[in-house]
Amino acid sequence: MRFDVITLFPELFGPFLTTGITRRAFEAGQVDVRLSNPRDVALGNYRRIDDRPFGGGPGMVMMAEPLEKILVEIQSQRQDQAPVVLFSPIGKRLDHADIDTWAHSQGAILVCGRYEGIDQRFIDRHVDLQISVGDFVLSGGELPAMVLLDAVARLQPGVLSDQESHQLDSFNPELDGLLDCAHYTRPEVWSEQPVPAVLLSGHHEHIERWRREQRLSITAAHRPDLIEIARQMGKLSPQDEQFLKNMAAARL
Ligand SMILES: C[S@@+](CC[C@H](N)C(=O)[O-])C[C@H]1O[C@@H](n2cnc3c(N)ncnc32)[C@H](O)[C@@H]1O
């Protein structure tokens, strides 16, 4: 799996690629990330990559020519027809299903915008897909690229030391698509708040049931839409349904 990232600021990726659990995937090439800077192929003494917008207005716009040059260079190195993805507030909001698809893909060429954005003619000619990370505006596409790469890397086999841990994470449709349960660690009492007694009981079955009910109640409180999806997918047992019913009745 190879991700080429087109960015004016490759140095932003340094610590990201070499820190934390995902580092294993990047350093072993399991998720092969290559950084390319359009400035390296821009012409002139100043290697200009942006210019003022036609029609006036504030800010600068990334020019199509250096972006196309670097893209063609990357495409000639790759053996595949990797999709060209632009990070943009216009795009589809990234979710778990998208990440799962990317995690099982050949990779992509990720384009990080800066300034006011990118000359539309480059987008029209080369971009296959636009991705947003939310309804807000960032200064550049680098953080969205890291968001995608991080989420993809942690789904690769062997990246998390305990293979269970991403299975039990929030949004996993193979499990139930629900939100994760609450977690506690030492000390047993902190600031006069004890850990739920069941977690200290050593009774595996009771702990599992408590965690299941936590997932259900947290999801029902914060994302009731996910409960409905789990129900439609047949991921709720009669015991789960009874628990949700009791919860709703207790609220009345
Ligand atoms: C300052 S933003 C440009 C914002 C643009 N003028 C607008 O209002 O939609 C510069 C770049 O950051 C990236 N970016 C900003 N917000 C984003 C978001 N929510 N999702 C994905 N990429 C984003 C895009 O690559 C964008 O071209």
The ligand as an SDF file (V2000), in Angstrom:
LIG
                    3D

 27 29  0  0  0  0  0  0  0  0999 V2000
   -7.4700   27.6090    4.0350 C   0  0  0  0  0  0  0  0  0  0  0  0
   -8.0180   26.1350    3.2810 S   0  0  0  0  0  0  0  0  0  0  0  0
   -8.9590   26.7420    1.9260 C   0  0  0  0  0  0  0  0  0  0  0  0
  -10.3650   26.9460    2.3120 C   0  0  0  0  0  0  0  0  0  0  0  0
  -11.2570   27.3400    1.1520 C   0  0  0  0  0  0  0  0  0  0  0  0
  -11.0030   28.6710    0.6960 N   0  0  0  0  0  0  0  0  0  0  0  0
  -12.7070   27.2410    1.6180 C   0  0  0  0  0  0  0  0  0  0  0  0
  -13.2130   28.1970    2.1900 O   0  0  0  0  0  0  0  0  0  0  0  0
  -13.3070   26.1560    1.4620 O   0  0  0  0  0  0  0  0  0  0  0  0
   -6.5660   25.4740    2.5510 C   0  0  0  0  0  0  0  0  0  0  0  0
   -6.5980   23.9830    2.3300 C   0  0  0  0  0  0  0  0  0  0  0  0
   -6.7670   23.3090    3.5570 O   0  0  0  0  0  0  0  0  0  0  0  0
   -7.3920   22.0640    3.3310 C   0  0  0  0  0  0  0  0  0  0  0  0
   -8.5820   21.9880    4.1930 N   0  0  0  0  0  0  0  0  0  0  0  0
   -9.0960   22.9900    4.9320 C   0  0  0  0  0  0  0  0  0  0  0  0
  -10.1580   22.5910    5.6230 N   0  0  0  0  0  0  0  0  0  0  0  0
  -10.3490   21.2920    5.3340 C   0  0  0  0  0  0  0  0  0  0  0  0
  -11.2920   20.3090    5.7490 C   0  0  0  0  0  0  0  0  0  0  0  0
  -12.2780   20.6070    6.5750 N   0  0  0  0  0  0  0  0  0  0  0  0
  -11.1670   19.0670    5.2470 N   0  0  0  0  0  0  0  0  0  0  0  0
  -10.1800   18.7470    4.4020 C   0  0  0  0  0  0  0  0  0  0  0  0
   -9.2580   19.6350    3.9650 N   0  0  0  0  0  0  0  0  0  0  0  0
   -9.3330   20.8950    4.4180 C   0  0  0  0  0  0  0  0  0  0  0  0
   -7.7360   21.9920    1.8420 C   0  0  0  0  0  0  0  0  0  0  0  0
   -6.7440   21.2270    1.1850 O   0  0  0  0  0  0  0  0  0  0  0  0
   -7.6680   23.4440    1.4360 C   0  0  0  0  0  0  0  0  0  0  0  0
   -7.3640   23.6110    0.0620 O   0  0  0  0  0  0  0  0  0  0  0  0
  1  2  1  0
  2  3  1  0
  2 10  1  0
  3  4  1  0
  4  5  1  0
  5  6  1  0
  5  7  1  0
  7  8  2  0
  7  9  1  0
 10 11  1  0
 11 12  1  0
 11 26  1  0
 12 13  1  0
 13 14  1  0
 13 24  1  0
 14 15  1  0
 14 23  1  0
 15 16  2  0
 16 17  1  0
 17 18  1  0
 17 23  2  0
 18 19  1  0
 18 20  2  0
 20 21  1  0
 21 22  2  0
 22 23  1  0
 24 25  1  0
 24 26  1  0
 26 27  1  0
M  CHG  2   2   1   9  -1
M  END
$$$$
